[in-house]
Amino acid sequence: MKFFRSCHPYAIVTVVFWSLAFVFTRIASQAFTVFSLGFLRYLFATLALIPVVIAARLPLPRLRDLPWFVGSGFCGFFLYTITFTKGSTLVSAASGSVLIAVAPVLTACWARLLFREKLAGFQWLAILLEFGGVGLLALLGGPLSLNQGMVWMLAAALSMSLYNLFQRRLTRTYSGLQAAAYSIFAGVLMLSVFAPGAFRELARAPLSPILNLAALGVLCSALAYATWAAAFAHAAKTSVVSNYMFITPFLTALFGFLFLGEGLDLPTALGGSVILTGVFLFQFGGTLLGHWRQVEK
């Protein structure tokens, strides 16, 4: 089927694992501090990716492309890890989900400015609908926290949007696996400033948090970022992929209910329904409009 040869299945796999990252992080954080967890997560991802890169005989990046990989690693792993982790300690999860939802909007704006990618009117409408759904998750679920953590979370959204652009640029000449793997390698080198404390915590951590940390690194990082890069490689427009990020807050709430016993309430159901409607409109609204116009004729 055409769907399975498109960017959509890769993007869906990514947002599922990114949403599961919340579950793994909650358990792993019982034994690790936030920055140690960030470094060890991508260290596990690196250890998982190195044998794959060797087995696949992937060539090293060309010298002229190294700045793109360094920029990708800096924005997507070093800067994002620090800003998101710091922001998460200063705002509620509800507020954070709204602020991080700025990332796909910023990505669409950057792609319009730098790559001259245009969005149809119904796609901008879908973005507003999706953002409104995330707002329902936050505002109906409790008061929106406004403090200095906003700056950190907005910086995280900005860094993720820039990472999306780097990946879009890299996947023009590299495979999704290459783009993700070498970006993670660059990022973990930068995050190694947290290595001394991280290894001390790892040595005295119980088995359960370590296993969850390993799942976080292998599944939610190595695999998820590889499929994310593959999605960009198969997409006609950057925003077609980044738009899937709107689903993450809803899936996070759903997995929290399934695996952590957290409440699945009316705001989650309403907000999730609005978000999914917006995502469907963004991705398939053009097809629906085309069918409707043919029927009108």
C-alpha positions in Angstrom: 0.0 0.0 0.0 1.1 3.5 -0.7 0.6 4.5 2.9 3.3 2.1 4.1 5.8 3.4 1.6 5.3 7.0 2.8 6.6 9.0 5.8 3.5 8.3 7.9 4.3 4.9 9.4 7.9 6.1 10.3 6.5 9.2 12.0 3.8 7.2 13.9 6.4 4.7 15.2 8.4 7.6 16.5 5.7 9.5 18.3 4.6 6.2 20.0 8.1 5.6 21.4 8.6 9.2 22.3 5.3 9.0 24.2 6.4 5.8 25.9 9.6 7.7 27.0 7.5 9.3 29.7 6.8 5.9 31.3 10.4 4.8 31.1 11.7 8.1 32.4 9.4 8.1 35.4 10.7 4.8 36.5 14.4 5.5 35.6 14.3 8.8 37.5 13.9 7.0 40.7 17.6 6.2 40.6 19.1 8.9 38.4 19.3 12.7 38.4 18.0 14.5 35.4 21.2 15.3 33.6 22.8 11.9 34.4 19.6 10.3 32.9 20.0 12.5 29.8 23.6 11.4 29.2 23.0 7.7 30.0 19.9 7.6 27.7 21.9 8.6 24.7 24.9 6.6 25.8 22.7 3.5 25.6 21.4 4.7 22.2 25.0 5.0 21.0 25.9 1.6 22.2 22.9 0.2 20.4 23.6 2.1 17.2 27.4 1.4 16.9 27.0 -2.3 16.0 24.2 -1.5 13.5 26.3 1.2 11.8 29.2 -1.3 11.6 27.1 -4.2 10.3 25.4 -2.0 7.7 28.8 -0.6 6.7 27.6 2.9 6.7 30.2 5.4 5.5 31.3 8.1 7.7 29.9 11.6 7.1 31.7 13.7 4.5 34.0 16.3 6.0 32.0 19.2 4.5 28.8 17.8 6.2 30.3 17.6 9.7 28.9 21.0 10.7 25.4 19.8 9.9 25.8 16.7 12.1 27.3 18.8 14.9 24.4 21.2 14.7 21.9 18.4 14.7 23.5 16.8 17.7 23.8 20.1 19.5 20.1 21.1 18.9 18.4 17.7 19.1 20.3 16.1 22.0 22.6 18.5 24.0 20.5 21.7 24.0 17.2 20.0 24.0 18.1 17.7 26.9 19.3 20.6 29.1 16.4 23.0 28.3 13.7 20.4 28.5 15.0 18.8 31.7 15.4 22.2 33.4 12.0 23.4 32.2 10.3 20.2 33.4 11.4 21.0 36.9 9.8 24.5 36.8 6.4 24.0 35.0 3.6 21.5 35.3 3.4 18.6 32.8 0.2 20.3 31.4 2.0 23.6 30.9 5.0 21.9 29.4 2.9 20.0 26.9 1.5 23.3 25.6 4.9 24.9 25.3 6.5 21.9 23.6 3.6 21.9 21.1 5.1 25.1 19.7 7.8 22.9 18.1 5.9 21.7 15.0 4.5 25.2 14.5 8.0 26.7 14.6 9.2 23.9 12.3 6.5 24.8 9.7 7.5 28.5 9.9 11.2 27.7 9.6 10.5 25.4 6.6 8.4 28.1 5.0 11.2 30.6 5.4 14.3 28.5 4.6 13.0 25.8 2.3 10.1 27.8 0.7 7.7 25.0 1.7 4.1 26.2 1.5 1.1 25.0 3.6 -2.5 25.0 2.4 -5.1 27.0 4.3 -6.6 23.8 5.7 -3.2 22.8 7.1 -2.8 26.0 9.0 -6.3 25.5 10.3 -5.4 22.0 11.4 -2.3 23.3 13.3 -4.6 25.8 15.1 -7.0 22.9 15.9 -4.1 20.7 17.2 -2.7 23.5 19.3 -6.2 24.1 20.7 -6.4 20.4 21.6 -3.2 20.6 23.5 -4.5 23.7 25.2 -7.6 21.7 26.3 -5.4 19.1 27.8 -3.6 21.8 29.9 -6.4 24.3 30.7 -9.1 21.8 31.6 -6.7 19.6 33.5 -5.5 22.4 35.9 -4.1 25.9 36.0 -1.5 26.8 33.4 1.7 27.5 35.2 3.5 30.6 34.0 7.0 31.2 35.4 10.6 31.2 34.3 10.2 27.6 33.3 8.4 28.9 30.2 11.6 30.3 28.9 13.3 26.9 29.2 10.4 25.0 27.6 10.2 27.4 24.7 13.9 27.1 24.2 13.4 23.3 24.1 10.7 23.7 21.5 13.0 26.0 19.5 15.9 23.5 19.7 13.6 20.6 18.6 12.3 22.7 15.6 15.9 23.4 14.6 16.8 19.7 14.9 14.0 18.9 12.6 15.5 21.3 10.0 18.9 19.7 10.4 17.4 16.3 9.8 15.5 17.5 6.8 18.8 18.8 5.3 20.8 15.7 6.2 18.3 13.2 4.8 18.6 14.8 1.4 22.0 13.1 1.1 22.2 10.5 3.9 19.9 7.7 4.9 17.7 8.1 7.9 19.9 5.7 10.0 23.0 7.7 9.1 21.4 11.1 9.9 20.1 9.9 13.3 23.1 7.8 14.3 25.8 10.3 13.6 23.7 13.1 15.2 23.3 11.0 18.4 27.0 10.3 18.4 27.8 14.0 18.2 25.2 14.8 20.9 26.4 12.2 23.4 30.0 13.6 23.1 28.6 16.9 24.2 26.5 15.4 27.0 29.6 13.6 28.3 30.2 16.6 30.5 27.7 14.8 32.8 29.5 11.5 32.6 31.3 11.4 35.9 28.2 11.8 38.1 26.2 9.6 35.7 28.5 6.6 36.1 28.5 7.0 39.9 24.7 6.8 39.9 24.7 3.9 37.5 27.1 1.9 39.7 24.6 2.0 42.7 21.3 2.0 40.8 18.8 -1.0 41.1 18.2 -3.2 38.1 14.7 -2.0 37.3 15.6 1.7 36.7 18.6 0.5 34.6 16.4 -1.7 32.4 14.0 1.2 31.9 16.9 3.5 31.1 18.1 1.0 28.5 14.7 0.8 27.0 14.7 4.6 26.9 18.0 4.7 25.1 17.4 1.8 22.6 13.7 2.1 21.8 12.9 5.8 22.5 16.2 7.2 21.2 18.1 4.9 18.8 15.1 3.4 17.1 12.7 6.4 17.4 15.2 9.0 16.1 16.1 6.6 13.2 12.5 6.3 12.2 12.0 10.1 12.6 14.9 10.7 10.2 13.5 8.1 7.8 10.1 9.9 7.9 11.8 13.1 6.8 13.6 11.2 4.0 10.2 10.0 2.7 8.3 13.3 3.2 7.6 15.9 0.5 7.4 18.6 3.2 9.1 19.0 6.6 5.8 20.0 8.3 4.1 16.7 7.2 6.4 14.9 9.6 6.8 17.5 12.4 3.0 17.8 12.6 2.8 14.3 14.2 4.5 15.8 17.3 1.0 17.1 18.3 -0.1 13.6 19.1 2.6 13.1 21.8 0.8 14.8 24.7 -2.3 12.7 24.2 -0.4 9.4 23.8 1.7 10.3 26.9 -1.5 10.7 28.9 -2.8 7.4 27.5 0.3 5.4 28.3 0.4 7.0 31.8 -3.1 5.6 32.3 -2.2 2.1 30.9 1.2 1.6 32.5 1.5 4.0 35.5 -2.2 3.9 36.7 -2.6 7.7 36.2 -6.1 9.0 35.6 -7.5 9.3 32.1 -10.0 12.1 32.5 -12.4 14.1 30.4 -9.8 16.8 29.5 -7.6 14.1 28.1 -10.4 12.5 26.1 -11.6 15.9 24.7 -8.1 17.3 24.0 -7.0 14.0 22.4 -10.0 13.9 20.2 -9.4 17.4 19.0 -5.6 16.7 18.4 -6.3 13.6 16.4 -8.9 15.4 14.3 -6.4 18.1 13.5 -3.7 15.6 12.6 -6.1 13.8 10.3 -7.1 17.1 8.7 -3.5 18.1 8.2 -2.4 14.9 6.6 -5.4 13.9 4.6 -7.4 17.1 4.2 -6.1 17.6 0.7 -7.3 14.1 -0.4 -10.7 14.8 1.1 -11.0 18.1 -0.6 -10.1 16.6 -3.9 -12.8 13.9 -3.6 -15.3 16.5 -2.5 -14.6 18.7 -5.6 -14.9 15.7 -7.9 -18.3 14.9 -6.3 -19.4 18.5 -6.7 -18.5 18.4 -10.5 
